[in-house]
Amino acid sequence: MSDWPILHEYAASGNCYKIRLTAALLETPIERREYDIMKGETRTADFLANVSANGRIPVLQIGDRFLPESNAACFWLADGTHLIPHDRFERADMLRWMFFEQYHHEPNVATLRFWMRWIGVDSLTEVQRALVPVKQEAGKAALSLMDEHLAVHDWLSGPDISLADIALYAYTHVAEDSGLFSLDDTPAVQRWIARVAAEPGFVAMGV
């Protein structure tokens, strides 16, 4: 085993991509281990006992310690770097956007992407079908809020790219995958997506 952090991941996941993108922008090497969540590979006895007891990825392995939750893993990689603002308010504001991503953006934009692209509309449960329009409206609201902010700011927090941008880029740039969102409605978000993709060291999601 190398001394590099090990990312236990499913490459098509935006939460896993956040960590890869953070590492790439910092030129930090990581080892990758792929699991197929559609085949239940994160629910095996071995995975549950040795990687993550809740059977979810991503998990960043640092030596013999395991760090679940994508934004926490990104923070570990970026601690002390330019991706975390030095200014106290800007650093807190970065966390505000990262919380926003997990509470308002990811549960709607990312969930609908997974439901529509991986599960399929015909295979959704009645409860999921009922939630589609609710999540669509909530996702549109989240994207609209981002667009309003990015219409007058280049980045989400502070004058430069930060973990807030990485966290929200992951699922925003593929929001249209569900067929329920159009980035044409958020031109400032589109310009911001282009700025993130132009950053030195950027790597594509590679689904």
C-alpha positions in Angstrom: 0.0 0.0 0.0 1.3 3.5 -0.8 1.4 6.3 1.7 -1.2 8.2 -0.3 -4.8 8.7 1.0 -7.1 6.1 -0.4 -10.5 7.2 -1.8 -13.2 4.5 -1.6 -15.6 5.7 -4.2 -18.1 5.2 -7.0 -16.8 7.4 -9.8 -20.2 8.5 -11.1 -21.0 10.0 -7.7 -20.6 13.8 -7.4 -19.8 13.4 -3.7 -16.9 11.2 -4.7 -15.9 13.6 -7.5 -15.6 16.5 -5.0 -12.7 14.7 -3.3 -11.0 13.8 -6.5 -11.3 17.4 -7.8 -10.0 18.9 -4.5 -7.0 16.6 -4.6 -6.4 17.4 -8.3 -6.5 21.2 -7.7 -4.0 20.8 -4.9 -1.8 18.3 -6.9 -2.3 15.8 -4.0 -2.0 12.2 -5.2 -4.7 9.8 -4.0 -5.2 6.1 -4.5 -8.7 5.2 -5.8 -10.7 2.1 -5.0 -14.0 1.7 -7.0 -17.2 0.1 -5.7 -20.3 -0.5 -7.7 -23.2 0.7 -5.5 -25.7 -0.7 -8.0 -24.4 -4.2 -7.2 -24.4 -3.7 -3.5 -20.6 -3.7 -3.2 -20.7 -1.2 -0.3 -23.1 -3.4 1.7 -20.8 -6.4 2.0 -19.8 -7.7 5.4 -16.2 -6.8 4.6 -17.0 -3.2 3.6 -19.2 -2.7 6.6 -16.6 -4.0 8.9 -13.5 -2.5 7.5 -14.4 0.7 5.6 -17.7 2.2 6.7 -20.4 0.8 9.0 -23.2 2.7 7.3 -22.3 1.2 3.9 -21.9 4.5 2.1 -19.2 6.2 0.0 -17.1 8.2 -0.3 -14.8 7.4 2.4 -11.2 8.8 2.5 -8.8 6.4 4.2 -5.8 8.1 5.8 -3.4 5.5 7.0 -5.5 3.2 9.2 -8.2 5.8 9.8 -11.4 6.3 7.8 -13.1 9.6 7.1 -16.6 9.5 5.7 -18.7 12.4 4.4 -17.5 14.1 1.3 -17.1 17.7 2.6 -15.2 16.5 5.6 -12.8 14.6 3.3 -12.4 17.7 1.1 -11.6 19.8 4.2 -8.9 17.3 5.4 -7.2 17.5 2.0 -7.5 21.3 1.8 -6.7 22.3 5.3 -4.0 25.0 5.3 -4.2 25.6 1.5 -5.6 28.3 -0.7 -8.9 26.4 -1.1 -9.8 27.5 2.5 -10.0 31.3 3.0 -7.7 32.8 5.6 -10.2 35.6 6.4 -12.4 34.5 9.3 -15.7 35.6 7.8 -14.9 34.2 4.4 -14.0 30.9 6.0 -17.3 30.7 7.8 -19.1 31.8 4.6 -17.4 28.9 2.8 -18.9 26.5 5.4 -22.3 28.2 5.0 -22.3 27.3 1.3 -21.0 23.8 2.0 -23.9 23.3 4.5 -26.3 24.7 1.9 -25.0 22.2 -0.6 -25.7 19.3 1.7 -29.1 20.5 3.0 -30.7 22.3 0.0 -28.8 21.4 -3.2 -27.6 17.8 -3.0 -30.9 16.3 -1.6 -32.7 17.7 -4.6 -30.4 18.1 -7.6 -28.3 15.0 -6.9 -31.2 12.8 -5.8 -33.2 13.5 -8.9 -30.1 12.8 -11.0 -29.8 9.4 -9.4 -33.5 8.6 -9.5 -33.9 9.5 -13.2 -30.5 8.2 -14.6 -29.8 5.2 -12.4 -33.1 3.9 -11.1 -35.3 5.1 -13.9 -38.7 6.8 -13.7 -40.6 3.5 -14.3 -38.9 1.9 -11.3 -39.6 4.7 -8.8 -41.8 3.9 -5.8 -45.0 5.8 -5.3 -43.4 7.9 -2.6 -40.5 8.8 -4.8 -42.8 9.7 -7.7 -44.7 12.0 -5.4 -41.5 13.7 -4.3 -40.2 14.4 -7.8 -42.0 17.7 -8.3 -41.2 18.8 -4.7 -37.5 18.1 -5.2 -37.6 19.7 -8.6 -38.9 22.9 -7.2 -36.5 22.9 -4.3 -33.6 22.2 -6.7 -34.6 25.1 -8.9 -34.7 27.3 -5.9 -31.2 26.3 -4.9 -29.8 26.9 -8.4 -31.6 30.2 -8.6 -30.1 31.3 -5.2 -26.7 30.4 -6.5 -27.3 32.3 -9.7 -28.3 35.5 -7.9 -25.1 35.3 -5.8 -22.8 34.5 -8.7 -24.3 37.3 -10.8 -22.3 39.7 -8.6 -19.5 37.4 -7.4 -17.0 35.4 -9.3 -16.8 32.8 -6.5 -19.1 31.6 -3.8 -17.0 32.7 -0.9 -14.2 35.3 -1.1 -12.2 36.5 -4.1 -10.9 33.1 -5.2 -12.1 29.5 -5.6 -12.7 27.6 -2.4 -14.1 24.3 -1.1 -17.5 25.9 -1.4 -17.2 26.1 -5.2 -15.9 22.5 -5.4 -18.7 21.2 -3.2 -21.4 22.8 -5.3 -19.7 22.4 -8.7 -19.9 18.6 -8.4 -23.6 18.2 -8.8 -24.4 21.6 -10.4 -22.5 20.9 -13.6 -24.4 17.7 -14.2 -27.8 19.0 -12.9 -29.3 18.6 -16.4 -28.6 14.8 -16.3 -32.0 14.3 -14.6 -33.8 16.1 -17.4 -35.6 18.2 -14.8 -33.3 21.2 -14.6 -32.0 23.6 -17.3 -28.8 25.5 -16.7 -30.0 27.9 -19.4 -32.1 29.4 -16.6 -29.0 30.3 -14.6 -26.5 32.1 -16.8 -24.3 33.2 -13.9 -24.1 29.6 -12.8 -23.0 28.7 -16.3 -20.2 31.3 -16.3 -19.1 30.0 -12.9 -19.0 26.4 -14.1 -16.7 27.6 -16.9 -14.4 29.3 -14.4 -14.1 26.2 -12.2 -13.3 24.1 -15.3 -10.6 26.6 -16.3 -8.7 26.2 -12.9 -5.2 24.8 -13.2 -5.2 21.1 -12.4 -8.9 20.7 -13.0 -10.1 17.1 -13.8 -13.4 16.2 -15.3 -15.9 13.9 -13.5 -15.2 11.2 -16.0 -18.4 9.3 -15.7 
